[in-house]
Amino acid sequence: PGSPTWQPSPALLDFLAQGPPPVYVGFGSMTGGDAQELASMVMEALAATGQRGILASGWGGLAPGAIDSRDVYVVREVPHEWLFLQMAAVVHHGGASTTGAGLHAGKPTVICPFRGDQPFWGRRVHELGVGPEPIFRNRITVERLAAAIRAAVTDPGMAERAARLGEQLRTEDGVANAVAFVEAHL
């Protein structure tokens, strides 16, 4: 869980209140390719789908530059546990923690894996029907990203499955389950 004393900025709250839930897009500390080009593709995909967005600049995945759009709000760091509950969908690199936060929030999830375990999480999200097929970082185009975002925000079955999975995860005591599993096998 995030810090119990964390509070969203008034500007972020104002942005969220000014329209329908936005789509979160962030790639954390992932690097690879031109970060400014990736940010431009994200902006074009959001515009093509008519979606508002929260763009997380992170440590290296996106270089938002001088984004001048009232439909996109740029954040550096915001606790995913809070932010994802406010979103229509989440788009990210597919790290285990970010994937868990998106699924826990019950939001359709678009994964754009860079490396490591991220392709596994992208496939798993798709297999569960809570997100479209993953788009590997080196295969992201405006068209592919727009199609994935569109699917995540307009497919009622995907939204329903994501919401059900989120409910299930929020009621599960994962630590107790893990302890019971380890004790049963010792």
Salt bridges, closest charged atoms under 4 A:
GLU127 OE1 - ARG124 NH1 3.25
GLU160 OE2 - ARG164 NH1 2.76
